[in-house]
């Protein structure tokens, strides 16, 4: 008895046509997926292009077109920071972050911090317990028998035993800063912020500090002529033998320069 499959003569032919139908039904889905993928590609491309233009616009904010010229001037954003020891104001071209007083560990203590600090005059306290003694101490800093300095800002009076002020500065245009010992002039392509004399704690004292550049025409903290001997600033001299002499000379005050670029 012959079986008729709605116009298909054999079962194999029916299955063949079913495969064709499935392929035809899948075509719209594939088209939709392809269109969606294309749109996503366009969106990603647009996002990438927008990011590029955004980045380009950020760069161009730092570029100035000179009048009647195709040349461009790149403006640096600045950011170099340094401490001007012995002064209350920053040099021209730098902004004061804050001014304060120099401080550090007491010169006869063997422990504590080994660096000088520029302490602000408006401290903010967290939780505190005044009844408990703290075993690390912080003192103000004084000039000790300084030589070579210009006393104009001291009114011609000795700087000895006066407390030292300080100011933290941020350059408006320079991004790098170095302190050069044994020079009061910067190397080529560097800008002098200030020059002075290298100072540190006395070699014979128990406490040790870093070497810092104290301004060559220092000021004094108005509250600070009390000879309290906390942290101290002494001139530094070279010792011939381990140091080559010349160019170094025994007993001469070592100069310094703070330079930016």
N, C-alpha and C positions, 0 to 999 in steps of 0.2 A: 504494500500500500504506500503510495507516494505521499510525502508530507510537504506542504507548501508553507514557506516562511515569508509570507507577505511580500512576495515578489522576488525573494532570494532563492535560488535553486539549490544551494548547498549551505550547510552549516558553516563551512570555512569562509564562504563569501559573506555571510552575515557578520562573522567576526572581523573580517577585513573592513567592511563598511563601518563597524562600530569604532575601529581605530581611527578611521578618517574623521568620524563625527567628533571623537574626543579631541583630535588635533584642531579641528575647526573651532570647537568650544574654547580651547586654550589660547587661541590667537588673541582675543580681546584682553585676556589677563596679561599676556606677554606684552601687549601694546601699552597697557596701563603701567606695568612695571617699568618698561623702557622710558615712558614719558616721565614717570615719577623720578627715576634715576637721573634723567636729563635735567629736570627742574632742580633737584638737589645739587647737581653739579653747578648749575647757574648760580644758585644761592651761595654755595661755597666760594665760587669764583668772585661773586659780588662782595662777600664778607672779606675775602683776601684782598680784593681791590680796595675796599673801604679801609681795611687795616693799613694797607700801604699808603693810601692818601692821608690817613690820620697820622701815621708816622712821619710822612713827608711834611705835613703841616706843622708837626712839632719841631721838626728840624728847621723849617723855614722861619719859625718864630725867632730863631737865633741868627737869622741872616738878614742883613740890610743891603738893599740895592742902592749903590751910590748914585747921586743925581747925574743925569746925562752920561751914564757910563754903564757898561755891561758887567763891570767887576763887582764883586761882592765882598763884604766885610763880615767875618764870623765873630760873633760876640761870645766870649766865654762867660760861664755862669758863676765863676768864683767858688768859694767854699773852703779855701785853705784857712785853718785856724791855728793860732799860736798865742802864747802868753807873753805879754810885755812886762817883765819883772822890773819893779821900781817906778812905774808910772801909772797914772790914773786914766789916761786917754790913749786911744789908738792913733797910729799914723794916718795921714791922709790916704784915702783909698781903701780903708778898712773900717768896719763897723764894730762897735763895742758890744759884745754879747753880755758881759757884766764886768763891773770893776769890784775890787775887794782888797783884802789884806793877805800878804804872804804868810804862810804857816808851815809847820812840820813838826817832827819829833824833837824833843829836847836834846841838846848837843851832847850831853853826858850819858844818855841812855843807850844801852847796847841793843835794845829791841825797838819795836814800833816800826813805823813806815820809814822808808829811805828816800822818799821823794818830797820835794816842796809842793805845796798846794796853794792855789789861788782861791781863797775862801771868800764867798760872797758876804756882804754886810746885811743880808736879809734872809737868814737861815729859816728853814721850815722844819718843824719837829714832827716826828712820828710818835709812836708810843715811847714813853721814857719812865725811868725809875731813878730819881735823884738820890734815893737812899742806898743804892748799890754802887760801889766804886767800880769804875771801868779800868782795866789794866793796860789799855793802850791810850796814851795821852797825846793831845794835840796842842801845840803852842804857837804863838805868833813868832814872826821872824824879824831879826834885827840886822842892820849893817854892822860889821865889826871892823874897825880901823881901815875903812876902804881907802885906796889910793888910786890916783890916775883919773878919778871922776871929775866931771864939771859940776861945781857947787852952785851954779846959777839958780836952779830950782830949790835950793836949800837956803836961799837968801845969803849965800856966802858962809853959812855956818857949817860946822862939821856934821857929816852924816852918821858918825859913830854913835851907836846905841839907839838910833832912831828905828822905829818899826817901818818895814817896807810895804808899800802898796803894790798893787798889780792890776792888770786888766786883761781879760781874754778877748781876743780880736778875731774877726772873720773878714777875710779879703773879699772885696766886691767883684774882683775879676780874676784872681789867681787861684789855681787849683792845687798847687804843690808848695810845701814849705820845708825849709831845712835851717838848722842852726849850724853855722860854720865856726868852729873854734879857731883861735889864733889868727883871725882876719877881721878887720872892720870894714871891708869892702867885699861885695859879692863878686862871684865869678861872672863871666860874660853871659848875657841873656837872662840873668836873674835880677830881680828888683830888691833893693834894700828896704826893709821895713823899719829896722832900727839897728843901731850898733852900740856896743858897750864893752863890758869886761866880764870874762868868765869868772863865776863865783861858785863856791861850794862850802861845805863844813870844813873846819880846820882838820888837817891830817892827823894832829895829835889827839883829837877828841874821839871818844868812844863811838859816838853816833856817826853814821855815814849818810851822805846825801848824793843826789845826782849833781852833775854840773849844769848850771843854767846861765843864760846870758842876761845880765842885769844892765839896764839902760845906762849909757854913759853920762847922762845928765839926769840922775834920779830925783825923785821926790820923797817926802817922808809922810807917813801917816800922822795926821794932826794929833791923834791920841797917843802917840807912841814914843815919847822920850822918857822911858822909865828904867832902862838898863835891866830888863827882866831876864835876859839871856835864855831865851827858848831855843828856837831854831835860829841858826846864824848864817850870815853871808860873808865869806872871806874871799879876798882876791886870790887868784891862782897864779902860781909861777912855775916855770919849767925847771927841770933838774937835768943838767948836762950829764952825759954818759949813756943812759938808756935813751934819752932824747938826743938827736944830733945837734951839735952846737959848732958852727952855725948850721942851719939858719936860726935855731933858737938861741936865746941868750939868757943866762942865769939871772935871776932876780927881777926880770922884767914882767910886768903884769900882762897876763895873756888876754888878748882882746877877743871879741866875738861879733858875729853878725847874724841877724835873722833875715833870711832871703826867701822870696816867693817867685813863682813862675806859673 
